[in-house]
């Protein structure tokens, strides 16, 4: 398979800039809402035929260069026997919050569960598609934050308290989260996924010092694992720790709050200091809010992102976060065509 996406991940700039979108498979598409009617989110992730169909939908509609496998970062929790559900309009909600040392010991006694449904779904998606399927998993801090808080949180106060008040329990929890994410990625790669992205949606709530001390080591367990495919590391609100996110990965995802040109300058400088000769590959970082604006506003923004990306060795265009649920699919289709024609 010749793939502009995989070429870019390898640091070789293809003639046509590759593009895909975080959350491209799902809620913004009417065909998704139709096939998922009457099925809960986590149930749909564990029905191989349904997950494969949803994975393929944005490729058929938009012509994107990679198909991110349809699932959820909490699926490994469910597979391991942890009580979790995704409540519409709320997000992942745990059966209980794990905050004490005893809670953590109870939790980490769970072993990774049977992920054969995930492998089967990826195989089905790969068999249909002529673009690479991209695996993904949640980074340890983001998974641990859900577990400690018991539900989504704005400031992740309980998780941050635990890491300082009981570091031993925190590291046990973070390493367990890394363990189940590794198994989740293995299942997707076994099914044929050609790359993976590690999402750290909530790391932006941390100071750089706390991230480096309490979270980077467990993320490195995943990124440094002997997978046979390249990786992308993405965090939201993580500009202060950009250089740390670039370690152990082939590509750094840049969020919409971070200037892409400045990010590339910083990452180049970090490479020079460390003596690294690895290619500098970046992903991003169109502001999702601009998808709802007119072409007169969106197009110059996309042009600026494309121009900034030229300073890297390779650039994968994406949003600086996920596709909003109310995004017009036609805007995304036009955006893909524009990037490919630029």
N, C-alpha and C positions, 0 to 999 in steps of 0.2 A: 504493500500500500504506500503510494507516494502521498505525503501529507505536508501541506504548508504548516500546519499546527505543530507537528512533530519536528519538522526542520527548524522552526523557530525555537522550540524548546531545546534543541541541540546547539543553539547559538549560531545557526546558519540562516541568514536573512533570506526568505523566499521572495520571488518576484511579486507575489500577491500577498499582502499582509493578512494573516489569519485573524479571525474574529469569532468569539462565542460569548455567551452572556451567562453570568451567574443567575440562577433561578430561571433559565430560559425554558426549562421543562416544568410546566405547572400552571399556576393560577391565572396567568394573564391570557391563556389560550382557551377559546371556547371549546375546542375539541377535547382539551383536558377535562374541563368541567363536565362535559358530556360522558366521557368514559369512566370518570371517577364518581359519578352520581350514586349515592347510596352506600359508598364504601369509605370507611374511615381512612385517614392518612396513613397510619402505621399498617393497617390491613393491606392497603394498596401497594405499599412498599414490599410486602412479602408474598404477593401474587406475581410470579415471574412474568407471565404473559402481559399483565397489565403494566407492570413497571417498565418492561421493554417497549411497549407501545407508547407510553408517555415519554420515554427517553427519545424515541425517534421523531415525535411530533414536531419539535422545533427545527429539526434538520430538514424535514419535508417542507415546512412552511417558510423558513427563513434562509436556508442554505448556509447555515453556520459551519465552521470548520472542525468542530468537535461536539460530541454529544455527551454532556455530563449525565452520568447514570442517575435515574430518578430514585431517590431514597431520602433518608433523613439521618442527621448525625446521631439521633437517639436510638436508631435501630439496633446498634450493638448492645445498648442497655437492655432493650426488650428481649433480644436473643439470649442474653445472659441471665434472664429471669428477674430483672429489676422491674418493679411496677412503674410504668410510665404511659401516659397518653398525651396526644396532641389535641388540645382543646381549641376549636375554631375561635379565632379572634384573640386567643391568649398565647398559645404556644405550648411547649413541652411542660407538663405538670407531673411531678413525681408522686408516687404513692405516699412517700414520707420524705422529709428533709434529713440528710445525713450530716450531722454537725458535731457529734461527740466522737471520742476515740472508739467507743464501743460500736457506734453506728458505722464508722468507717471499716472496722474489722469485720462487721457483719457483711458489709457491701463487698469488700474485696475478696471475700470467700467465694463469690460467684465466679464461675469459669466462663470464658467465651462460649456462646451457644452455637447451635448448628446453623451455619450460614449458607447451606446448599441452595436455598431459594434465591439468595443474592447471586450466587455464581450462575445459576440457571438463567436468571433474568438478563445478566450481562451477556451470556452466550447468545441469547435470542436477539438482543439488540445488535451485537456485533455481526450476527449472520445477516441482518437486514441492511445495515448501514455501510456506506462507503467512506465514512469519516471515522477517525478514532473515537472510541468510547473513553471518557475520562472518569476515573474512579475518584471518590472523595471520602474524607473522614473529618470528624471534629477534633480540634486540638485539645489536649488535656485540660487546659484552663477553662475553656468554654464548656466542655462536658462536666467538669468538676463544679463549675459555678452553678449549673442547673441542678446538680445533685445536692449541693450544700444549701442552696436557696430553696429548693423544692419546686421552683417555678421561675419564669423569667423575672429579671430584676433590672432596674435602671443603674444601680451603683454596685451591685454584687458585694454588699457590705458584709454579709455573713461569710462568704467565701474568703474575702480579704482578711477578715478577723481570724478565721481558722488558720490561714497560712502563717500568721504572725504568732498566734497564741499557742498553736500546737503544730510546729513544723513537721514533726515525725508523722502525725496522722495525715497532714497535707501531702507530703511526698508519697506516702503509701497510696493515697487516693489518686494523685496525679499520675503515678506510675501505672496504677491499675487501669486508668483511663487510656493511657498510651497502649497498654497491652490489648485492650479490646478493640481500639482503633486499628492497630496493626493487623489483627485478625480479620477485621472488616475489610481492610484494603486488600489483604491476601485473597479473600473470597472474590473480590471484584477483578483482581488481576488474573486469578485463575480462570475467570470467565472470559478473559480476553481484553480487559482494559489496558490501554497503551501508555497511560500516564495517570498521575493522581494529583489532587489538590487538597492541601491541609488547610481547613478553615479555623481561624481563631477569632470568632465573631466578637468576643467580649474582652480580649486582651487590652483594648484601648482604655479600659477602666483602671488599668494599673500604671504605676510609675515605671520608668525604664528599669530602675534598680530592682523593684519587686519582680518584674517580668524576668530579668536575667537570673535572679537568685532562685525564685520559686517555680518558674514555669518553663523557661527555656530548656532546662535539662530533660524534662519529660517530652517536650516536643522534639528534641534532638533524638530521642529514642525511636521516634517514628521516622523522621526525615533521614536518620542515619542507618535505618534498617536496610538489610541487603535486598531491597526490592530490585527487580530487573527493569523497572520503568522509571522515567524522569518524574520530577515533582515540581509543584508550584506551591508556594507558601503565601497565604493571604491573611491579613488581619485588618480589622476595621478600627480606625482611630489610632493607628500604631505608628504614626510618623516619627515619634521620639525614639522608637526602637527599630527603625528601618534596617540599619546595618545588622542587627541581631537576627532579624527575620531572613536576611540573605544567606545566613550560614546553613550549610548542609542541604541546600536546595538548588535546582537548576534555574528557577525563575521566581522573581518576587512579584506578588500582586500588589499594586498600588491603589489605595482607596481614593475616593473622590475628594477628600479633604487635603490631599497632599499634592503639591505641584509636581507634575511628572518630570519636568526639566531639572528641578532642584533635587528630586529623588535620584535621578541618574547621576548627577554630579556627586552627590554624597556617596553613592554606591561605588562609583569609579574611584573616588578618593580612598574608600575603605579597602578596595582591591589593591591599590598602590601601596598602602601602608602594610597590608598583610603579605604582599608579594604574590597574590593570587593571579593565575593566568587563565582562569576559567572565563568563558564567555559571560557577558552581562546581558541577561534576558529579563525584560520587564513585561508586566501585564497590566492593562488598564487604560485609562481610568476615567471614562466618560461619566459625568455626573448624571445619575438616574433621573434627577428632577427635570433635566432638560429634555427628556423624552416627551414630556407634555407640552413643550414649547414649539413654536413654529419652526419650519426649516431655516428661516432667516436667522434664528438664534442657535438652533442645534448644529447646523452645518459648519459654521465657523469654529465652534467649540470642537467638533470632531476633527476638523482640519488642523487645529492647534495641537490636539493630542497626537495625531499622526506625525506632525512635524517634530514635536518633542521626542517622540519615540525613535526618531532617526539617530539620536545620539547613543542609543544602546546598540549592542551587537545584533539584537533581534527584539522584536516587539510583537506581542499578541494583544490585539485590541479587545477590550472588555469594558464593562461598566466598573465604576469604583465601588459598587456593591450590587445587590441583586435587582432583577427586574421588578419594578413595582407591580402590585396586583392589578392596578387599573391601567397599566400601560397599553397603548394601542398596538396590537401585533403588527399592523401595517407599517408603523414607524420603525419597528425593529427590522422588518424585511427590507425596507428602503435603506436603513442604516448599514446592513450587511452589504448590500449592493454598492453603496457609496464607498465603503472601506475597500472592497475588492477592486473597484475601478480607480482608486486613487493611486 
